Amino acid sequence: MKTIGGYEFPENEEEAELWKPAVHVAALAGTVLCVATTRIEGKWKAYCDSVPGKNHDEEWQKVKYDGCGLLPEVARAIFPVFKDIPYHN
């Protein structure tokens, strides 16, 4: 594995099969979630969407798959934890 910004990314097929992305969730409001996740190629991406606001521990997954991609500047402001990793546009 290679480390970028404190997160590990796979360097070969065997590592890729075992790799799990890092995911961070930020609630902008009770019914608005942003989700950031590392990507296998050594980058990260953030998404945002409205949710029912009943259980963020479950609702974030829909945002990860169906949310709108955030602009890099906005994503970096919400998720500074990924500051040393390139953003996937």
C-alpha positions in Angstrom: 0.0 0.0 0.0 1.1 3.6 -0.6 0.2 6.3 1.9 -1.1 9.7 0.7 -2.2 12.3 3.3 -2.3 9.7 6.0 -4.6 7.3 4.1 -3.6 4.1 2.4 -4.2 3.3 -1.2 -3.6 0.0 -3.1 -0.6 -0.4 -5.4 -1.6 -3.8 -7.0 -4.5 -6.1 -7.6 -4.1 -8.1 -4.4 -4.1 -4.9 -2.3 -7.1 -3.5 -4.3 -9.2 -6.6 -3.5 -8.7 -5.9 0.3 -8.8 -2.1 0.2 -11.7 -0.2 1.8 -12.3 3.5 1.2 -12.2 6.0 4.1 -15.5 7.8 4.5 -16.3 11.0 6.3 -19.8 12.4 6.8 -20.7 16.0 7.6 -24.2 17.3 8.3 -24.8 20.8 6.9 -28.3 20.7 8.4 -30.7 18.1 9.7 -31.7 17.2 6.2 -28.5 17.9 4.3 -25.5 15.6 4.3 -22.2 15.7 2.6 -20.1 12.6 2.2 -16.4 12.4 1.3 -14.7 9.1 0.3 -11.3 8.1 -0.8 -11.0 6.5 -4.2 -8.9 3.5 -5.2 -6.7 5.6 -7.6 -5.4 7.7 -4.7 -7.9 10.6 -4.8 -11.0 11.6 -3.0 -14.4 13.0 -3.9 -17.3 14.6 -1.9 -21.0 14.5 -2.6 -24.0 16.3 -1.1 -27.7 15.7 -1.1 -30.9 16.1 1.0 -32.0 13.3 3.3 -35.0 12.6 5.4 -33.0 13.5 8.5 -34.2 10.6 10.6 -31.0 8.5 10.8 -27.8 10.0 9.3 -25.9 6.7 10.2 -28.0 5.1 7.4 -28.8 8.0 5.1 -25.2 8.8 4.2 -24.9 5.8 1.9 -27.5 7.1 -0.4 -25.7 10.4 -0.6 -22.4 8.6 -1.4 -24.0 7.0 -4.5 -26.7 9.5 -5.6 -25.5 12.8 -4.3 -24.2 15.7 -6.4 -20.4 16.0 -6.7 -19.1 19.1 -4.9 -16.7 21.6 -6.3 -13.2 21.0 -5.0 -13.1 24.4 -3.2 -16.3 23.6 -1.3 -15.3 20.0 -0.6 -11.9 21.1 0.8 -13.7 23.6 3.1 -16.0 20.9 4.5 -13.5 18.1 4.7 -10.0 19.5 5.5 -9.0 16.0 6.7 -8.3 15.2 3.0 -6.2 18.3 2.4 -3.1 16.4 1.3 -4.9 14.1 -1.2 -5.7 15.1 -4.8 -9.4 15.8 -5.5 -11.2 13.8 -8.2 -13.0 16.3 -10.5 
